């Protein structure tokens, strides 16, 4: 299940996301609670500083326990007469392999479709088999395009 991400979620998400393994393909390192709070505050503004992109972010929660398991992000833009969403998802390593990323990202896609999004994009490291599997289950297709070394996946 998804709920809109707010700065207050940093407290419960910091321990869930405090895992170097989550950065194996994306680089960087785990953020502190204070860093997450500041990031979530910026994201909660709902758009890029120039207003060109919309930002939607959600906490993904376990349906049974309501414990946070990760996040889903959508960056919305309009190009070529189409509303597009660039998706990103992260699920705690202890919960990977349960279908939670597919469920959470799929729920976000359903909501976004209801709100006019007709194209979806994800950028995935070419060696990140788990995220590629999620993308395939979401009916995204790998393209030959690369963005900062990552494969561009697209779907509608």
HUGI-V439136 format. One record per pair of residues at least 24 apart in sequence whose C-alpha atoms are under 7 Angstrom apart, sorted by the first residue. I is the first residue (numbers start at 1). J is the second residue. Records with the same first field share a line. If there is no record, write none. Layout:
# HUGI-V439136
I->J / J
This chain:
# HUGI-V439136
1->60 / 61 / 62 / 63 / 104
2->58 / 59 / 60 / 61 / 104
3->58 / 59 / 60
4->57 / 58 / 59
5->57 / 58 / 59
6->40 / 41 / 44
7->37 / 40 / 41
8->37
10->36 / 37
13->68
16->69 / 92
17->92
22->93
25->125 / 128
52->77
53->77
60->104
69->95
72->104 / 105
82->118
83->116 / 117 / 118 / 119
84->117 / 118 / 119 / 120
85->117 / 119 / 120 / 121
86->120 / 121 / 122
87->120 / 121 / 122
88->122
101->134
102->134 / 137 / 138
106->138
118->156
119->155 / 156
120->154 / 155 / 156
121->152 / 153 / 154 / 155
122->152 / 153 / 154
123->150 / 151 / 152 / 153
124->150 / 151 / 152
125->149 / 150 / 151
126->150 / 151
